[in-house]
């Protein structure tokens, strides 16, 4: 802990300056890597998310059930 003196205040300010210097320099080193990884991610995966998977699943189940209804409906109507 620092005392309530001018030297204590200078110690606290220097500690904050050193902390910010380290954190900012780490952030500046990480940002280019993050940007490259984000560009690669967007190039690979954004095109695959044009349609929602639930929508595709619902359309597939509807077309399957519609085909089954159109084939079995007339058969059951005429054969009963």
Order of alpha helices (4+ residues) and beta strands (2+ residues): alpha-alpha
